[in-house]
Amino acid sequence: MISIWEQRSFVGEPHLVVVGAGIVGLFTALHYQRKHPAHRVWVLERGPHPSGASVKNAGFACFGSPSELLADIAAEGEAAALARVEERWLGLRELRAELGDGNIGFEATGGHELFGNDLLYTLVAEGFDGLNRSLHSIFGRSVYEWHDPRKGDLGLRTEHLAFTDLEGPVDSGKLMRTLLAKVQAEGVQVHFSVGVKAIEESADGVVLQLASGEQLRAAQVVVATNGYARELLPQLDVQPARGQVLLTAPIPGLRLKGTYHADEGYLYFRDFAGGVLLGGGRNLDKAGEATTEDAVTPQIQEHLEQLLRTTILPDQPFTIARRWSGVMGFGSDGKTPLVERVSPHVVAAVRLSGMGVAIGIRVARRAAGLVGE
Ligand SMILES: Cc1cc2nc3c(=O)[nH]c(=O)nc-3n(C[C@H](O)[C@H](O)[C@H](O)COP(=O)(O)OP(=O)(O)OC[C@H]3O[C@@H](n4cnc5c(N)ncnc54)[C@H](O)[C@@H]3O)c2cc1C
């Protein structure tokens, strides 16, 4: 026998099931629950806690670096590239307003990009003022300036340093913990260690086949599994793209502070807990890194360590305390997220293209809006 209270609060078929408890899945559930307070909203996550890129990234609240943005403009044209910068900037402001800087560990340290005396620097130096002029329409002010790399004695060995005061690091674990608590406090049920094996349309909703062998029915489903999207929706244009990271043990007297980019966004590092957190290098082996395998490789890890020795910590011994990887989702062409209804009761909100910290909250709002239609 089931009481009216159990029926109303615990056992009825959910109106919405979100698959994946990353930043996109949790914000989708939150936005939808706010619009439909009487609806039952569940998030199903196969990990024991949020386990995707949202807790594996390097914790950058950023909207791109000069070389990345100039490469995007060259590849896609100014309008498309600037529209994405605006999405990232608006997303970061919304994220900080929604969760609070203290609760996500945001620090207004500023962000940097390093350059040697090479072709990339020449190209960026030529485009620098024009880029600032273009960004004026979004930020209402100049965004990037050149800093003397020896100023402040950061310990870096680099020839040129671009700086913006508009970005900084976050603590991705704290961010996700805060978001999870908020989502649960507003009525969403989040179920961990529940993997979804398949989703099947039926006449009046969706049947989810769970990894446990059980079935669950829901009126609507949002798939928010980003780099893993094709496991459930093989027809989607989403390729996994693994990003590798390492963290050094604390380094006595570390002078580095803030977030740093190099190589068109392919390399990124920051200080964390007295050490250096460094990631990237996927461009060295794009085919090999198009995988969801939870692993790191000697080729990329050695490249990252070499960068520590030559550029980031040239005069300091270090040891590596931890290594990990995370899986992003990219399309075969461009960096546009995929937010669309893929069948009558299923919406996909995936392919964050390495920008989900910044744009996740806005992608989620679009997904929740699509479900509601
Ligand atoms: C190394 C690295 C550096 C990054 N740097 C930045 C950055 O500087 N700035 C930025 O904005 N973004 C950055 N990103 C990207 C950002 O982290 C992602 O875009 C964002 O976290 C994606 O969030 P998501 O919710 O879409 O996916 P995820 O966080 O990957 O969440 C998907 C969830 O779905 C779960 N799942 C998958 N399949 C199933 C299933 N079948 N059943 C149930 N659950 C399932 C997974 O376990 C996972 O928890 C970086 C990512 C990495 C890996």
The ligand as a Gaussian input file, in Angstrom:
#p B3LYP/6-31G(d) Opt

LIG

0 1
 C       40.882000      19.235000     -18.626000
 C       39.684000      20.104000     -18.897000
 C       39.806000      21.497000     -18.896000
 C       38.704000      22.322000     -19.115000
 N       38.825000      23.680000     -19.056000
 C       37.729000      24.488000     -19.158000
 C       37.807000      25.886000     -19.039000
 O       38.891000      26.439000     -18.878000
 N       36.706000      26.652000     -19.134000
 C       35.484000      26.084000     -19.365000
 O       34.493000      26.802000     -19.459000
 N       35.366000      24.741000     -19.496000
 C       36.464000      23.943000     -19.417000
 N       36.366000      22.594000     -19.574000
 C       35.104000      22.049000     -20.036000
 C       34.057000      21.917000     -18.969000
 O       34.591000      21.262000     -17.833000
 C       32.914000      21.118000     -19.608000
 O       32.474000      21.771000     -20.797000
 C       31.727000      20.973000     -18.685000
 O       32.126000      20.493000     -17.432000
 C       30.724000      20.021000     -19.316000
 O       29.687000      19.848000     -18.398000
 P       28.543000      18.805000     -18.716000
 O       27.585000      18.871000     -17.597000
 O       28.041000      19.017000     -20.092000
 O       29.289000      17.383000     -18.770000
 P       29.993000      16.523000     -17.628000
 O       30.487000      17.344000     -16.516000
 O       30.966000      15.634000     -18.333000
 O       28.787000      15.678000     -17.054000
 C       28.235000      14.567000     -17.710000
 C       27.836000      13.572000     -16.648000
 O       27.085000      12.530000     -17.253000
 C       27.385000      11.322000     -16.592000
 N       26.994000      10.241000     -17.504000
 C       27.531000       9.952000     -18.707000
 N       26.865000       8.935000     -19.277000
 C       25.888000       8.563000     -18.413000
 C       24.873000       7.564000     -18.462000
 N       24.735000       6.752000     -19.509000
 N       24.032000       7.453000     -17.405000
 C       24.140000       8.305000     -16.325000
 N       25.104000       9.267000     -16.238000
 C       25.951000       9.399000     -17.281000
 C       28.874000      11.434000     -16.347000
 O       29.299000      10.555000     -15.327000
 C       29.029000      12.906000     -15.968000
 O       28.969000      13.129000     -14.580000
 C       37.455000      21.732000     -19.383000
 C       37.316000      20.336000     -19.382000
 C       38.424000      19.534000     -19.146000
 C       38.254000      18.032000     -19.157000

